[in-house]
Structures are given as C-alpha cells and as structure tokens.
Amino acid sequence: MLDKSPRPTVAVPNDLAAHWMPFTANRAFKKNPRLLAGAKGMHYITVDGRHIIDAAAGMWCSNAGHGRAEIATAIAKQAEALDYAPPFQFGIPQAFELASRIVDLAPEGLDHVFFCNSGSEAADTALKMALAYHQLNGQGSRTRLIGRVRGYHGVGFGGTSVGGIVNNRKLFGNLLTGTDHIPATYDREKQAFTKGEPEYGAHFADELENLVNLHGANTIAAVMVEPMAGSTGVIPAPKGYLKRLREITQKHGILLIFDEVITGYGRLGHAFAAERYGVTPDLLTFAKGVTNGAAPMGGVIVRDIIHDAFMSGPEHMVEFTHGYTYSAHPIACAAGLATLDIYRDEKLFEHAKALEPKFADAVMSLKGLPNVLDIRTVGLTAGIDLAALPDAVGKRGYQAMETAFHNNDLMLRIAGDTLALTPPLIVTEDQVGEIVDKVGKVIKAVA
C-alpha cells in the first residue's frame, strides 16, 4: 500500500537520495557532493560560493563560456512569444533559419539538417537514415552497421551498438545485431606525447577492408566514427586516417558518418572537424556546442543525395517516419541562433585555432610528473593518461576529479584514469596556464 503521509521538506544538500544521477558514481558522490549553484564566463560557482575554473566546457558543450546574456535573452523572448510548437506537420521560422546557418558552416555538399535533442538521438537518427537510404535505393541487404573500438555515440540502442566502450555495452545484452567494429587508432608505444594528429596510424583504416571481405560490401550500410574520440580519453585521428576511410567507404558504396557531437562548433579550431581534415562524410551528427549547452539540441547534417532519395511518392505522405516531440524546439532554436552569433562575432573558432599550439605546449609541460603515461592534444582538447592504482582501475582518475574540485577549484573530466581538458573556447592564455598549474597539483596529490 502506498504511503500517502506528507513528505518532509527536502533540504538540499541534506537529502540526495531521490535523484539517481546519470553516468555518476552515485554512492561516492552523495558522500561528498560536488554541487553547483551558478556559472559565469570561465567559472562555475559552488553552493558554498567558491569559483571553480571550468576546464571541461561543462561537458564539452559550453564553448562560449557560461552565463551569456545574449543566449539567456533570446531564450526568454522566445519562451514568451512561442513556448512550444509541434514539429510534425508544422514549423517555426527559427528552425529554418538555424538549419540554413548550420548548413553555411558545414562542408560543401552537406545541405540539409534534421533536428533532434541530443547527441544520442543524433547518432540513432543518422543510423536509421543510412538503413532507410539503402532500402530506398534498392539495396536492402545493406543492414550492417560498423563502429570503432573505443568509440562513443551516445546511449541509444543504435549508438551503443556501434559504440566501442566496453563498460557502456556489457550490461545491455546483445544490443543491435549485425554490428561490427574496426580497431581503435591508438598505439601508445608509437604515438605517446603527440601534439595534434599522430604521424603513425593511418593504416588502421585499412581494417575496414577486412570487414568488407568478411561480411561482403553489399551487407554494410554505414561506418560511424568520431574524428577525435573524445569520451574514451581524447584520441585524435592519425594523419591520413579519415581520408583513407573515406576512400574505402566510397569504393564499396558504404555511407560514412562523422560523429561531431564533441568536435563540432570550434573544438578543433573549425566549425566542424571535417573541415580541418578535408574530408566530407555523407552524414554528420552534432549537438552540445550548437546551443552552448543552454538548451538540449542535436541534429544530423545530410548530403543532398541521401535527402533526395526520401523525397518521392505522394507529396502528402510522410517521407521519413522518424522524429521527436521536441525536435527543433523553439527555445532550443533561439539558443542556437544566439550561440552562432557569438561564435561569429567573437571569432571563437579562429581563437581556438590560434591558441592550439600554446595550449599544447602548456599541457605537455606536465610530462614527467608522477604516473603520467601519456599526453595527447588536438585543438583545445587534451587527454592525460595516469597509471592505474594496482587495486582499482579508474580510482586514481576519480580521486583526481575530487581533488581538483574540492581542493583546487578546478573542474575537469575523467575517462577511467584519463584526465580530459576541454576548456571553453573563450579561454585565455593566462587561464590555460592557471588550469595546467592546477592539474599539475592534482596529479601530484594523487600520486
């Protein structure tokens, strides 16, 4: 029988039991919470008033920094004028404007935007588009989806299935059938302490030929990869790798999907990493930075040939039976338009590109500190591998995150025992120095 007696008033942070937190060590967190109350510029503000420098751009998303008045104003105006509109069979001007603005930033040939609400939804949307495209093209045997070991494409069943991070997969059974994986592009012995794209590793793309030989090209729908594998600990694509992957997919009629949820909107010094590498995929997913993290939004940018394959049959019929209640949500569109204005007006992509060499030099200065096994940098992103504790993989990384927050007024991200530095693109050279100095103290503290 349900207990209908009045509940006591919840006094935060005294009662943390009700909230089951995502991707969080819940029991450890609730013993020593990291609670945030505000944010401005490069800093978060804790519930006890401390200013924490953000070396993570929130979660790879607050590229223009926090508390941007332009975005807040746009959201407020939009909420007052039109809080919600159904995205099925109806539209809003802001969605069409934002789509056009995104297409203008994208590589030539990617001309259509399908909106959703997250990177996970974007990944599953792109995979469904690939499968449907081959069906419409008379190649219904192309149902196999290929990902990469250590890849991350969100938490939907499609993205998890092509993803290659073991702990994200192992609790969930068989996931989607008909998936396979090419190898990760990381070899510490040959790539350690690399600034930018490693010289070694383009040949990892050739492993796709082995899967073609194993399964048959006529069974493979698409290959999905991140230009930089971010969530697994910052693994940049080796020089020539993505171009080689493009050549192989085109040779065999396989669609190439770039997951740019992390790399999109300036993280690697360009609007999209595809531009940095001179490779145009068939579909490109985005999220995170498109709204500066101020409202949930994701999407897929699509080639004409894929989009146009759906535009057949009676005009009154739905062409693609897919979408979400909150696709192209008015508030998210308003946030996206204001965010793109900031990126343009403050030239933040150009700033990230110019700062990249100094950022890399600063982070590499941590080489030689206790337990540092490798450091990788690309764009305004770095991964620092620490040696695992003998009794617990990932524990040193967790201790580093706790020490950073509680003792050094620093927010960083971790992937096991890897520390990831991904500051907002507004970061200054002096702030880079501050972050690196704090990271050095953290590394020594957990030695």
Phi, psi and omega in degrees: 000137182291140175275110183257014178290152182301139178273146176293154177297130180281121179254102179283134007262027185284332181238104182247009191289325191290330186272113174270106191278144181282146177041049184222141169284087191301315184294318179292318180301314187287345172282333183211074191295152172244087188257134184247141182241341182196176179199144177205129177063241182267007190230145162267157177239125183280171180295340177259014170089004179283147177260120185252118180290133187267103176262017183233000186049048184072270172217064183068014192240331185274065187293332180264014182081179189258158173066036181286116184298325181300319182287317180299319179295317179297318179296315182297316180296319181292319180298325180285322184280317182204104185280328180203143172220140180293130181276349177269118176073001175223160181216170176232146182304323185297329180293319179290322177296315181296319179300318179296320179296320180292318177300322178298329179278335187283161176302149179302135181107340174262103198239000183222141182241130173248120186269145170218208191235359183194169174294323178298314178294324178297317179298311180295325177297314181297320179294319177295321176301317181297314180297315182294321180302314180294324175301311181295334183271006180079019179237056183295347177286346180277088181239352184279139180243133184245129172244204182222142175303135183073008176283154176227124181226040177085193191240007171291168182296323178292308181297323177293324182293319178273345175294158186230026175264116192304312184296337178281347186250328200289341180273356196243027172068215187281344184054214178282137173283163177073033173245157177208174187220138168272163186291158169296160184261013187257131174221099186302322183301327184253352186235002189302142175057051179262133169266125181076204184285129180292148178292327185268134169131357179302330184293343178301334178295332182294343178297340175298326177299324178295322178290326175297316179295325182288313188259338187092129182301328183286001175253353187258123181273312190201156171241130179243126178220156169269133173301326168229121179285104188272308188294337180278353177126026175068087176238102180290150175294135175297157178301129177085349185296310185292324176295320178295320178296320177298318180297317182291317180295319179294321179302324187252009177070026181262136177284143178250124179247123171265125172270102182250030178301322178269317189279344180290155174066048162100352186302325180251024174087007178219164177305317176221149180297333177306323178292318179302322186262358178064034181231126178254116178282179176274328176221146182223122179266148178216164174188220172039268189293349184296330177243013184061021181078003185281342177205146180292129174198143172214181179180174177232130174259133196231144174292152177306316186298327178284310178305313187291335178297334180276341187274064179220175182081183181302137185294338182275356183267146176296129182276325184228107186278073184201148177157180186224151179307325185254018174301134180051045179301137183306317182292321178294321178297318178298317178297320180296316179297317179294323180294315179297326175299316180297313179304317181290309188292325181264002177051049186288329177295318179294323178297317179298318180295318181290326183278344186309311182298321180290322176299314181298315180299318182296314182292322180294343177294346179279352177301135180099349175288161185304132172071007178280113182267329181197153172226132178233136177228146171199134187058216174262059182213141177215145172240132181238111180276125174255148176296138179288150171293146184302329187261354189197102174296134179090346184289321179296319177299317179296317178298324179295316178299316179296314180298319179301312185288310188280328188247344185232008178051050184222133171253126172225167178255155178231150171227094188065240179259020175258130173267129180248127177249118182217066188293159172306152183290350177279356185303141178263168178298321178296320179292326173301316178298320178297315180299312182296321177299317179293320179298320177301317178296321179296314181301317179293325182292331182258011181294000000 
